[in-house]
Amino acid sequence: MAQVKILGLFTLLVLAVLQGTNAVTYSVTNTAETTPGGQKFSNEIGSDYSRQTLSASTDFIWRLFQQNSDSDRKNVQQVSLFIDDMDGVAYTSNDEIHVSARYIQDYNGDVKGEYTGVLYHEMTHVWQWSNAAPGGLIEGIADFVRLKAGYAPSHWVQPGEGDKWDQGYDVTARFLDYCNSLSNGFVAELNKKMKDTYSANFFVEVLGKTVDQLWSDYKAKYQT
């Protein structure tokens, strides 16, 4: 019996080590803790929730992008989140996410839900492949992830709205959601193709139509 217990503990230890080699660590630093926004972050959101959300969003993105192995993903060992006293909402540079404490302070409504959506968007920038892709598409994919995660805010445009497919953010996210409905996993396939380069022909390769044709179909569906 003792040998069985020892073997079981050894197996668990080996599994823990193996899992640890693929683990991503997350750090949270509130550089604006003395400001009203920094204090609101500490009181209503917090570092523990932020780390949980960073980890949960990573897992969600890996599943959505069908990045099932290390070879499918960027080699990121640590993601650092900073709550800064700055204008705007948030931005990501390499493996660092910066969120505006002023935005947190001024946001009226469910600030925790909004903050969660922002993190899903920004974490997408950490993991997505975006070699030479249009900026509007890059931001649209990030908002597509936020949409599929269930954190689309009420002020977003409705399906079918927008002036062009690569307008970015919510407009492009809604369009990508339409494309994804035509072929489940389209956005994951598009992201994989952008690992090395970008071509508008990717839409033809996966969906059989040019992106302009797809945009016209999308607008016609919603009669906008």
Residue pairs with C-beta under 8 A, 6 or more apart in sequence:
22 70
24 55
24 58
24 76
24 77
24 78
24 79
25 77
25 78
25 79
26 50
26 51
26 54
26 55
26 78
26 79
26 80
26 81
27 51
27 78
27 79
27 80
27 81
28 47
28 50
28 51
28 54
28 81
28 82
28 83
29 80
29 81
29 82
29 83
30 38
30 41
30 42
30 47
30 82
30 83
30 101
31 38
31 82
31 83
31 84
31 85
32 38
32 41
32 83
32 84
32 85
32 101
33 39
33 41
33 42
33 83
35 85
35 101
35 102
35 105
36 101
36 105
37 83
37 85
37 100
37 101
37 102
37 103
37 104
37 105
37 106
38 83
38 85
38 101
40 101
40 104
40 105
40 111
41 83
41 101
41 104
44 111
44 112
45 104
45 111
45 112
45 115
49 112
50 81
50 119
53 116
53 119
53 120
54 79
54 81
54 97
54 119
54 123
57 119
57 120
57 123
57 124
57 149
58 79
58 123
58 126
58 127
60 120
60 145
60 149
61 67
61 120
61 123
61 124
61 127
61 128
61 145
62 68
62 73
62 127
64 145
64 148
64 187
64 188
65 72
65 127
65 128
65 187
65 188
65 191
65 192
66 72
66 185
66 188
66 192
67 73
67 127
72 192
73 127
74 126
74 127
74 129
76 95
76 126
76 127
78 95
79 95
79 96
79 97
79 123
79 126
80 95
80 96
80 97
81 96
81 97
81 98
81 99
81 119
82 96
82 97
82 98
82 99
83 99
83 101
83 104
84 98
84 99
84 100
84 101
85 100
85 101
85 102
86 98
86 100
86 101
86 102
87 100
87 102
88 100
88 103
89 99
89 100
89 103
89 118
90 97
90 98
90 99
90 100
90 103
90 118
90 121
90 122
91 97
91 98
91 122
92 98
92 122
92 123
92 125
92 126
95 126
97 119
97 122
97 123
97 126
99 115
99 118
99 119
99 122
104 111
104 115
107 114
113 151
114 153
116 151
117 146
117 149
117 151
117 152
117 153
120 145
120 146
120 149
120 151
121 142
121 143
121 145
121 146
122 142
124 141
124 142
124 145
124 146
125 138
125 142
128 138
128 141
128 142
128 191
128 194
129 191
129 192
129 194
129 195
130 138
130 141
130 194
130 198
131 194
131 195
131 196
131 197
131 198
132 194
132 197
132 198
133 194
133 198
134 166
134 198
135 168
136 164
136 166
136 167
136 168
136 169
136 172
137 166
137 168
137 172
137 198
139 168
139 169
139 172
140 166
140 167
140 168
140 169
140 171
140 172
140 173
140 175
140 176
141 172
141 173
141 176
141 187
141 190
141 191
143 152
143 156
143 169
143 170
143 172
143 173
144 172
144 173
144 176
144 177
144 180
144 187
146 152
146 173
147 170
147 173
147 174
147 177
148 177
152 170
152 173
156 170
156 173
156 174
157 170
157 171
157 174
158 174
158 222
159 174
159 177
159 178
159 222
160 174
160 218
160 219
160 221
160 222
160 223
160 224
161 171
161 174
161 222
161 224
162 171
162 172
162 174
162 175
163 171
164 171
164 215
165 171
165 172
165 175
165 211
165 212
165 214
165 215
165 218
166 172
175 214
175 215
175 218
176 186
176 187
178 214
178 218
178 221
179 186
179 187
179 203
179 207
179 214
179 218
180 186
180 187
182 207
182 214
183 189
183 206
183 207
186 206
186 207
189 206
190 202
190 203
190 206
193 199
193 202
193 205
194 202
200 210
200 211
203 209
203 210
203 211
203 214
204 210
207 214
209 217
